[in-house]
Amino acid sequence: MLRRLNAREYRNTVRDLLKIETLMFDPTHGFPQDQRTENLDNVGDALVTSGHLLQRYLSAAEKCVDKALTPMTKPDVKSWTFEDGFRQQPEIDQVHRTTNKFEWMTLYEVRGADKHEGAYGAIRQFVDGVPVDGVYEIRFEAEALNREHPYDRDFLGTDPSEPLRLGIVPGDRRVGELHHTQPIEPLLTELDIADDRQWYTTEVWLDRGKTPRFTFENGSMDVRNLWTRVHRKYPDMHPKLKRNGIVEARYVAIKHGWFPQIRIHKFEIRGPLYEQWPTESHRSVLGDDWQQAAESGELSDDTIRKNLASFLSRAYRRPALPEEIDRITALIAARKQSGRSAIEAYGDGLKAALCSPAFLYLDQSSDENGLLSTSALGSRLSYFLWGSMPDERLFELVKSGQLAKPDVLAAEVERLLDDPKSEGFLDGFLDSWLTLRNLGSQPPDRNMFPDFYHYDLNAAMRQETRLFTRHLLEKNLSVANFLSSDFTFVNKALARHYDLPVPEQQGFHKVSLNNKRRGGLFGQASVLTVTANGIDTSPIVRGVWLLENILGTPPSPPPDDVEPLDPDIRGAKTIREQLQKHRSVASCNDCHRKIDPMGFALENFDPVGRWRTKYGNRATIDASGELPSGESFRDVEQLKTILVDRKEQFVRALTEKLLAYATGRYLTPADRPAVDSILAELAARGDGFRDLLHLVVASETFRSK
């Protein structure tokens, strides 16, 4: 079975192969979405290759190679200084023209606002961005104003005890307005701003054409609305409005109000700054021959063949065959004859390699017994634990044939898990297993759940689950913690969301849980939000999700002739009553007796994972249920206790999901002995999550085609 790289693996592979920065460059932009099966995005049978995808591969290869090859010569370091003329968006400029004559830039709110007014600060004179990719030093003079203010804390949604935090994100005028949110805007750095005027220095990576934009990471949200409301809530604190329009309200609030804000008075940027030249990207394609080639513009045939053989062997994740090298060498020669420079022609050869099946498809060569070759085993290991290609150490073990030795393979599992690139495993597996890739696909209602946007809870929820899973992995804790635990990880916003004690320091912290309603995956807002629709909750949706992803027993689809809910539910007052009526249909009862109890156990959690005891101001929530086994529970805590007591079902489901993810194929009945063997050994070792990954890699299923 052939398996191509999915988009996630493609991104990571070109990043590591060409040593290019992909923080604000997505080579898979425009790729058709990878087909998923059982929520997995890496199953070979589902990863079809269309004509459209082939066109996108050509485009992506060109962009990636050009990014690795340029600039050819080391750019001069340039400096830019800006001390006034700080224009922002038109609505803000109306006020700033009068109040400060554009002598400083002011940030008023967070990026999560629906209608931005002062969420981004870009330098109008620098909208075309930096001239080349690289690290740039940014210096600016700034101050925090009105951290402490006379308004209610809940009114503005800021914490007076916290320093105001300034962020820097990239912007691209070719993508859209610089004062609006853009599709790719990673937070490049974040700094606490003092209440008095000070200078700050930081270094950030910027792609060519990107300009730095300042942001207010812990400011208010929707200040356009607040500027109007503040006059009604605090009528005696400000001059009275004459016309009650937004323009006048904005002007008075900015000029006479005490809204927390960050002012930037001066701005300097210098770069690009390189730690080494030639860069890692240059060396990834031409090694030690880059400097001579860049200076002379020439590449001998021997130099081309030597470097091409090295590059192809890394790109194909196995020793390149002589005929493969010959084929691309001939292409390079033909391109040179057509008038391309030596390096341009060489780059064309690299682009061809990135469109080759040997690059796009994983090596799955095996012996007569079906055991993977060492090169195929190395690729399977790295794509399982990194979501990317092998590194030099792994290539060396493949070349020497040592990787297949059990002790060497186990040592490599440890090394790969300890490497920062193992974040690729966490992201890929959690997205597939827990469907976290869908988090935010049904955005919560802004009016009902404003904190979700104000405090960027979407990112915080995902990070909690990643840190929780990372902790189980690093400490080799029992996988039963996924079902129920006495700890989790929260930042300030998530702690408030959970009604937990708020940490004093910024960032995420491990916290103990006094009750177990929040323990394990069932109490984590990422899972609870991804199983809701942004407005309300459904015991059916959550119940199906638990059966499928936690217990590995997905229910059968409903019969074609049955409505989603039986029409005869008009007298029902609650969702429980509706489902009881629905279950009166014989063809529905068998599945719903399994689905409904699991889903009702989570009904105390609202669409963004907050705890609740009532449906709004209506009926009290009844989270009790009875499982088909006859076991009953009062609430989610008791359900967790039941599931932990019979954790073998969960551990089997998790093991099967890991094996399918690791091998990129469906499991079959022939894999059952391998699963049984893993489970027996895992139980003997104490059910540690790290042990489970070791056992998966050591299994015959993992090591076989």
C-alpha positions in Angstrom: 0.0 0.0 0.0 1.4 3.4 -1.0 1.1 6.2 1.4 1.9 9.8 0.5 2.8 12.6 2.8 -0.2 14.4 4.1 -0.2 18.2 4.2 1.1 18.3 7.8 3.9 15.9 7.1 4.8 17.8 3.8 5.1 21.1 5.7 7.4 19.6 8.3 9.5 17.7 5.8 10.3 20.6 3.6 11.1 22.7 6.7 13.6 20.1 7.9 15.0 19.1 4.5 15.6 22.7 3.3 16.1 24.2 6.7 13.6 27.0 5.9 11.5 29.0 8.4 7.8 28.1 8.1 6.5 30.2 10.9 4.8 32.6 8.5 5.1 30.6 5.3 2.8 27.7 4.6 3.9 25.7 1.5 0.7 23.7 1.6 -1.6 26.7 1.2 -4.1 25.9 -1.5 -3.6 22.1 -1.1 -6.9 20.2 -1.2 -7.9 19.0 2.3 -6.5 15.5 3.1 -9.3 12.9 3.3 -9.7 11.4 6.8 -10.8 8.1 7.9 -11.7 7.3 11.5 -10.5 10.9 12.0 -6.9 9.9 11.0 -5.3 12.2 8.3 -2.5 9.8 7.4 -4.2 6.6 6.2 -2.7 5.6 2.9 -6.0 4.4 1.4 -7.6 7.7 1.9 -4.7 9.9 0.7 -5.6 10.2 -3.0 -3.4 12.3 -5.4 -5.4 14.4 -7.8 -4.4 16.5 -10.8 -5.1 19.6 -8.7 -2.8 18.4 -6.0 0.0 17.8 -8.5 -0.3 21.4 -9.6 0.0 22.6 -6.0 3.1 20.4 -5.6 4.8 22.1 -8.5 3.9 25.6 -7.0 5.0 24.6 -3.5 8.3 23.1 -4.7 9.2 26.3 -6.6 8.4 28.5 -3.5 10.3 26.2 -1.1 13.5 25.9 -3.2 13.5 29.7 -4.0 13.2 30.3 -0.3 16.2 28.1 0.4 18.4 29.6 -2.4 17.8 33.3 -1.7 19.4 35.6 -1.1 22.5 34.4 -3.0 24.8 37.0 -1.5 24.9 38.2 2.1 22.6 41.3 2.3 23.9 44.5 3.9 22.4 45.3 7.3 20.0 48.2 7.0 18.4 50.4 9.6 15.1 52.2 9.6 13.9 54.8 12.2 10.4 56.2 12.7 9.6 58.9 15.3 6.3 60.3 14.2 3.6 60.0 11.5 2.1 57.0 13.3 -1.1 56.7 11.3 -3.4 53.9 12.2 -6.9 52.9 11.0 -9.2 55.7 9.7 -11.6 55.7 12.7 -8.7 56.1 15.2 -6.9 58.6 13.0 -9.9 60.9 13.3 -9.2 61.3 17.0 -5.4 61.0 17.0 -5.1 63.8 14.4 -6.5 66.2 17.0 -5.2 64.6 20.3 -1.6 63.8 19.4 -0.9 64.8 15.8 0.2 61.2 15.1 3.2 61.7 17.4 2.7 58.2 18.9 0.9 55.0 18.2 -1.8 53.7 20.6 -3.1 50.2 21.2 -6.5 49.9 22.8 -7.7 46.3 22.5 -6.9 42.6 21.9 -6.8 41.0 18.5 -9.9 38.8 19.3 -12.2 41.8 18.8 -14.9 41.5 16.2 -14.6 45.1 14.9 -11.1 46.3 15.5 -10.4 49.8 16.7 -6.8 50.0 17.9 -6.0 46.3 18.0 -3.0 46.5 15.6 -0.3 49.1 15.3 1.7 49.0 12.0 4.2 51.5 10.7 2.6 53.2 7.7 6.0 54.2 6.3 7.1 50.5 6.4 4.1 48.8 5.0 6.1 47.0 2.2 8.0 45.1 4.9 11.5 43.8 5.2 13.5 43.3 2.0 14.7 39.7 2.7 14.0 36.9 5.0 16.0 37.0 8.3 16.2 38.0 11.9 15.6 41.7 12.6 16.3 43.7 15.7 13.4 45.8 16.8 13.8 48.7 19.3 10.9 50.8 20.4 10.1 53.3 23.1 6.8 52.6 24.9 4.7 53.1 28.0 1.7 51.6 29.6 -1.1 53.9 30.6 -4.2 53.5 32.8 -3.3 50.0 34.0 -5.1 51.0 37.1 -8.3 52.8 36.3 -11.5 54.0 38.1 -13.8 51.6 36.1 -15.1 48.3 37.2 -12.7 45.5 36.3 -15.4 43.4 34.7 -16.5 46.4 32.6 -13.1 46.6 30.8 -12.1 43.0 31.3 -8.5 43.8 32.2 -6.6 42.9 35.4 -5.0 45.9 37.1 -2.5 43.7 38.9 -1.0 42.5 35.5 1.5 44.6 33.5 0.2 45.5 30.1 1.6 43.1 27.5 2.7 44.1 24.1 3.0 41.6 21.3 4.5 41.6 17.8 2.9 39.8 14.9 3.7 39.9 11.2 1.5 41.7 8.7 1.4 41.6 4.9 -0.3 44.3 2.9 -0.7 41.9 0.0 -3.0 39.8 2.1 -5.2 42.5 3.5 -5.5 45.6 5.7 -2.8 45.8 8.3 -5.2 46.9 11.0 -7.3 43.7 10.6 -6.6 40.1 11.5 -4.7 38.1 8.8 -4.7 34.3 8.2 -1.1 33.8 9.3 0.0 36.0 12.2 2.0 34.0 14.8 2.9 35.9 18.0 6.6 36.5 17.4 7.4 37.9 20.8 5.6 39.3 23.9 6.9 41.9 26.4 5.6 43.4 29.6 5.4 47.2 29.3 6.2 49.3 32.3 4.0 52.2 33.4 6.8 54.7 32.7 8.3 55.4 29.3 11.2 53.0 28.5 13.1 51.5 25.6 12.7 47.8 24.7 14.7 45.6 22.4 13.8 42.3 20.8 14.7 40.1 17.8 12.2 38.4 15.6 12.2 36.5 12.3 10.4 38.2 9.4 9.8 36.8 5.9 10.4 39.1 3.0 7.5 41.5 2.6 6.3 41.1 6.2 6.1 44.1 8.4 6.0 44.0 12.2 2.7 45.0 13.9 2.3 45.8 17.5 -0.6 44.2 19.5 -2.1 44.6 23.0 -2.2 41.0 24.2 -4.1 41.6 27.5 -6.2 44.6 26.6 -9.9 45.2 26.5 -12.1 43.8 23.8 -14.6 45.6 21.6 -13.6 49.1 22.6 -15.9 50.6 20.0 -18.8 49.4 22.1 -17.0 50.3 25.4 -16.4 53.9 24.2 -20.2 54.3 23.9 -21.2 52.4 27.0 -18.7 54.2 29.3 -20.7 57.4 29.0 -23.9 55.7 30.1 -22.3 53.7 32.9 -20.1 56.6 34.2 -21.9 59.8 33.2 -20.2 62.0 35.7 -16.6 61.0 34.8 -16.4 62.5 31.3 -17.7 65.5 29.5 -21.3 65.0 28.4 -21.9 64.0 24.8 -23.9 66.5 22.7 -24.8 64.3 19.7 -24.4 60.7 21.2 -22.7 59.4 18.0 -19.8 57.0 17.9 -17.4 59.6 16.5 -18.0 61.9 19.5 -18.1 59.1 22.0 -14.8 57.8 20.7 -13.2 61.2 20.8 -14.3 61.9 24.4 -13.4 58.4 25.6 -9.9 58.6 24.2 -9.2 62.2 25.2 -10.8 62.1 28.7 -11.2 58.5 29.6 -8.9 56.1 31.5 -8.9 53.1 29.2 -5.8 50.9 29.5 -3.6 51.4 26.5 0.0 51.1 25.2 1.7 53.9 23.5 4.7 53.5 21.2 6.7 56.7 20.7 9.6 55.7 18.6 10.4 52.6 16.5 13.7 51.3 15.0 14.3 48.1 13.0 17.7 46.8 11.9 18.6 43.7 9.8 18.8 41.2 8.5 21.1 39.6 11.1 22.6 36.2 10.4 24.4 34.0 12.9 26.2 32.3 10.1 26.7 32.7 6.4 26.1 30.7 4.2 22.8 29.9 6.0 21.6 26.5 7.0 19.3 26.6 4.0 22.2 27.2 1.7 24.2 24.3 3.2 21.2 22.0 3.0 21.3 22.2 -0.8 25.0 22.8 -1.6 26.9 22.0 1.6 30.4 23.5 1.7 30.3 24.4 -2.0 27.7 27.2 -1.6 30.2 30.1 -1.1 32.3 29.3 -4.1 29.2 28.7 -6.3 27.6 32.0 -5.1 30.7 34.0 -5.8 31.6 32.4 -9.2 28.1 31.6 -10.4 29.5 28.2 -11.6 28.9 24.6 -10.5 31.0 21.8 -12.0 29.4 18.5 -13.0 31.2 16.7 -10.1 30.0 19.3 -7.6 26.4 19.0 -8.9 26.4 15.2 -8.7 28.0 15.1 -5.3 25.5 17.5 -3.7 22.6 16.2 -5.6 23.3 12.6 -4.4 23.4 13.9 -0.8 20.2 15.9 -1.2 18.2 13.2 -2.9 19.2 10.6 -0.3 17.8 12.9 2.4 14.7 13.9 0.4 13.9 10.3 -0.5 14.7 9.1 3.0 16.8 6.3 1.5 20.0 6.1 -0.6 19.3 7.6 -4.0 19.7 5.2 -6.9 22.2 6.1 -9.6 19.5 6.3 -12.2 17.6 8.8 -10.1 20.7 11.0 -9.8 21.3 10.6 -13.5 17.8 11.7 -14.4 17.9 14.9 -12.4 21.5 15.6 -13.4 20.4 15.5 -17.1 17.5 17.9 -16.3 20.0 20.3 -14.7 22.2 20.1 -17.7 19.3 20.8 -20.1 18.2 23.8 -18.0 21.8 25.2 -18.2 21.8 24.8 -21.9 18.5 26.7 -22.1 20.2 29.7 -20.5 19.6 29.3 -16.8 22.5 30.0 -14.6 24.2 27.1 -12.9 22.5 27.7 -9.5 19.2 28.4 -11.1 19.4 25.1 -13.1 20.5 23.3 -9.9 17.4 24.7 -8.2 15.2 23.4 -11.0 16.6 20.0 -10.3 15.8 20.3 -6.6 12.2 21.4 -7.5 11.9 18.3 -9.7 13.0 16.1 -6.7 10.3 17.6 -4.5 7.7 16.6 -7.1 9.1 13.1 -7.4 7.0 10.1 -6.1 10.1 9.1 -4.1 9.8 12.3 -2.1 6.0 12.5 -1.9 5.5 8.9 -1.0 6.9 7.1 2.0 9.4 4.2 1.5 7.7 1.0 2.6 10.2 -1.5 1.2 10.4 -4.8 3.0 12.0 -8.3 2.9 10.3 -11.5 1.9 8.8 -11.8 5.4 7.2 -8.4 5.2 9.5 -6.8 7.7 10.4 -3.2 6.8 13.8 -2.3 5.5 15.9 -0.2 7.8 15.3 2.9 5.7 11.5 2.3 5.7 11.7 1.6 9.5 13.6 4.9 10.0 10.9 6.8 8.1 8.0 5.2 9.9 9.6 6.0 13.2 10.3 9.6 12.5 6.9 10.3 10.9 5.3 8.7 13.9 7.1 10.6 16.6 8.0 13.8 14.7 5.6 14.0 11.8 8.7 14.7 9.7 11.7 13.1 8.0 14.6 11.4 9.8 17.6 13.5 11.0 21.3 12.8 10.5 21.6 10.4 13.5 18.7 8.3 12.3 20.1 8.3 8.7 23.4 7.0 10.1 21.7 4.2 12.0 19.7 3.3 8.8 22.8 3.3 6.7 24.7 1.0 9.2 21.8 -1.3 9.6 21.8 -0.9 13.3 18.3 0.6 13.7 16.5 -2.8 13.5 18.3 -3.9 16.7 15.7 -3.8 19.6 18.0 -1.9 22.0 19.0 0.7 19.3 15.4 1.1 18.2 14.3 1.7 21.9 17.1 4.2 22.4 16.0 6.1 19.3 12.4 6.2 20.6 13.7 7.9 23.7 15.8 10.3 21.7 13.0 11.3 19.4 10.6 11.8 22.2 13.0 14.0 24.0 13.5 16.2 21.0 11.4 19.4 20.5 10.3 18.0 17.2 8.2 15.4 19.1 5.6 18.3 19.3 4.8 17.0 15.8 3.5 13.8 17.4 1.4 15.6 20.0 -0.1 17.9 17.4 -0.8 15.2 14.8 -2.1 12.5 17.1 -4.2 14.7 19.3 -5.8 16.3 16.2 -6.6 12.8 15.0 -7.5 11.0 18.2 -9.5 13.8 19.9 -10.4 15.7 16.7 -8.8 18.8 18.1 -8.2 20.0 14.5 -11.9 20.9 14.5 -11.5 23.2 17.5 -12.8 26.6 16.3 -14.5 25.2 13.2 -17.9 25.9 14.8 -17.0 29.2 16.6 -18.8 29.9 19.8 -21.4 32.7 19.7 -19.6 36.0 20.4 -22.5 37.4 22.4 -22.9 34.3 24.6 -19.3 33.6 25.1 -17.2 36.8 24.7 -14.4 35.5 27.0 -13.6 32.9 24.4 -12.4 35.6 22.1 -11.2 38.2 24.6 -8.8 35.8 26.3 -8.0 33.6 23.2 -9.4 30.5 25.0 -9.3 28.5 21.8 -5.5 28.5 22.0 -5.5 28.0 25.8 -7.8 25.0 25.5 -5.6 23.3 22.9 -2.5 24.1 25.0 -3.9 22.6 28.1 -4.5 19.2 26.4 -1.1 19.3 24.7 0.7 20.0 28.1 -1.4 17.4 29.9 -0.5 14.8 27.3 3.2 15.9 27.3 3.3 15.5 31.0 2.0 11.9 30.9 4.6 11.2 28.2 7.5 12.8 30.0 6.7 11.2 33.4 5.5 7.9 32.0 2.2 8.3 33.9 -0.6 5.8 33.6 -2.9 6.3 30.5 -5.8 6.0 33.0 -5.1 9.7 33.7 -6.7 10.4 30.3 -9.9 9.2 31.9 -9.5 10.8 35.3 -6.7 12.8 37.0 -6.2 15.0 40.0 -4.2 17.6 38.0 -4.3 19.7 34.8 -2.5 22.7 33.3 -4.0 26.2 33.2 -3.1 29.8 32.5 -4.9 32.7 34.2 -7.7 32.8 31.7 -8.4 29.1 31.8 -8.2 29.1 35.6 -11.0 31.7 35.7 -12.9 29.8 33.0 -12.8 26.7 35.3 -13.4 28.6 38.6 -10.0 27.5 39.8 -7.5 29.6 41.9 -5.8 31.9 39.4 -2.0 31.5 39.1 0.1 34.5 40.1 2.5 34.2 37.2 1.8 34.4 33.4 1.9 31.2 31.4 0.7 27.7 32.0 1.1 25.9 35.3 0.3 22.5 36.6 -2.4 22.7 39.2 -4.0 20.2 41.6 -7.7 19.6 41.4 -9.8 19.3 44.6 -12.6 17.5 42.8 -12.3 15.3 39.7 -14.9 17.0 37.5 -12.1 18.7 35.6 -9.7 15.7 35.8 -8.8 13.9 32.6 -10.0 14.6 29.1 -13.7 14.7 29.9 -13.2 17.9 31.9 -10.9 19.7 29.5 -12.5 22.6 27.6 -10.8 21.6 24.3 -12.8 18.3 24.2 -16.0 19.9 25.5 -15.9 22.7 23.0 -15.0 20.5 20.0 -18.0 18.3 20.8 -20.4 21.3 20.9 -21.7 23.5 18.1 -20.9 26.9 19.6 -24.4 27.6 20.8 -25.6 24.6 22.7 -24.7 21.0 23.6 -26.0 17.7 22.4 -25.8 14.5 24.5 -26.0 12.6 21.3 -22.9 14.3 19.7 -20.9 14.0 22.9 -22.0 10.5 23.5 -21.0 9.3 20.0 -17.7 11.1 20.4 -16.9 9.3 23.7 -17.9 5.9 22.3 -15.9 6.4 19.1 -12.7 8.1 20.4 -12.4 7.0 24.0 -14.0 3.5 24.1 -13.4 2.5 20.5 -17.0 1.4 20.0 -18.6 3.7 17.5 -22.4 3.2 17.2 -23.9 2.2 13.9 -25.3 5.0 11.8 -29.1 5.6 12.3 -31.4 3.7 9.9 -32.2 5.7 6.8 -36.0 5.8 7.5 -35.6 7.3 11.0 -35.6 11.1 11.6 -32.8 12.6 13.7 -35.4 13.1 16.5 -38.8 11.5 16.3 -41.5 14.1 15.4 -43.5 13.1 18.5 -41.4 15.1 21.0 -43.5 18.2 21.1 -44.6 17.6 24.7 -41.0 17.1 25.9 -39.6 19.9 28.0 -35.9 18.9 28.2 -33.5 17.1 25.9 -33.6 14.1 28.2 -37.4 13.9 27.7 -36.9 14.3 24.0 -34.5 11.4 23.8 -36.6 9.2 26.0 -39.4 9.7 23.4 -36.9 9.1 20.6 -35.8 5.8 22.3 -39.3 4.5 22.2 -38.7 3.8 18.5 -37.4 0.2 18.6 -34.8 0.7 15.9 -33.3 3.7 17.8 -33.2 2.2 21.3 -30.3 -0.2 20.8 -27.8 2.6 19.9 -29.2 5.3 22.1 -29.1 3.2 25.3 -25.3 3.2 24.7 -25.0 6.8 23.4 -27.3 8.8 25.7 -25.9 7.9 29.1 -22.4 8.9 28.1 -23.5 12.2 26.6 -25.7 13.1 29.6 -22.8 12.7 31.9 -21.2 15.7 30.2 -24.3 18.0 30.2 -23.0 19.9 33.2 -20.5 21.4 30.8 -21.7 24.2 28.5 -20.6 24.7 24.8 -17.2 26.1 25.9 -16.7 23.8 28.8 -17.8 26.0 31.7 -19.5 24.2 34.6 -23.3 24.7 34.9 -26.1 23.3 36.9 -29.0 24.6 34.8 -29.9 25.1 31.2 -29.8 28.9 31.4 -32.5 29.9 33.8 -34.5 26.8 33.0 -34.5 23.2 34.1 -31.9 21.7 36.4 -29.4 19.5 34.6 -29.7 15.8 35.3 -26.3 14.2 34.4 -27.1 10.7 35.7 -27.4 7.6 33.6 -27.2 3.9 33.4 -24.8 2.1 31.1 -25.9 -1.0 29.1 -23.9 -3.1 31.6 -26.4 -2.0 34.3 -23.9 0.2 36.1 -25.4 3.6 37.1 -23.8 6.9 37.9 -24.9 10.2 39.3 -22.6 12.6 37.4 -19.4 12.8 35.3 -17.2 12.0 38.3 -19.0 8.7 39.0 -18.8 7.8 35.2 -15.1 8.4 35.3 -14.8 6.0 38.3 -16.7 3.3 36.4 -14.5 3.8 33.3 -11.3 3.7 35.3 -12.4 0.5 37.0 -12.7 -1.1 33.6 -10.0 0.8 31.8 -8.9 -2.2 29.7 -11.5 -1.1 27.1 -10.1 2.4 26.9 -6.4 1.2 26.8 -7.2 -1.2 23.9 -8.9 1.6 22.0 -6.0 4.0 22.6 -3.5 1.3 21.5 -5.4 0.5 18.3 -5.6 4.2 17.5 -1.9 4.7 18.1 -1.0 1.7 15.9 -3.2 2.9 13.1 -1.7 6.4 13.4 1.8 5.0 13.5 1.5 2.7 10.5 -0.8 4.9 8.4 -3.2 2.0 7.7 -6.4 0.4 9.0 -5.9 -2.4 11.5 -7.2 -5.8 10.6 -8.0 -9.0 12.6 -4.5 -10.1 11.8 -3.2 -7.3 14.0 -5.1 -8.5 17.1 -2.3 -10.7 18.4 0.1 -7.7 18.3 -2.4 -5.6 20.2 -3.0 -8.3 22.8 0.7 -8.6 23.3 1.1 -4.9 23.8 -1.7 -4.7 26.3 -0.4 -7.6 28.3 3.1 -6.1 28.6 1.8 -2.6 29.2 -0.3 -3.8 32.1 2.7 -5.5 33.6 4.6 -2.3 33.4 1.9 -0.1 34.9 0.1 1.4 31.9 2.6 4.2 31.4 2.0 6.3 28.3 5.7 6.4 27.3 5.9 2.6 27.7 2.9 2.3 25.4 4.7 4.2 22.7 7.8 2.0 23.1 5.6 -1.1 22.9 3.9 0.2 19.7 7.3 0.8 18.0 8.6 -2.6 19.1 5.5 -4.5 17.8 5.5 -6.6 14.7 2.7 -4.5 13.3 4.8 -1.4 13.4 7.9 -3.1 12.0 6.0 -4.7 9.2 4.7 -3.5 5.9 
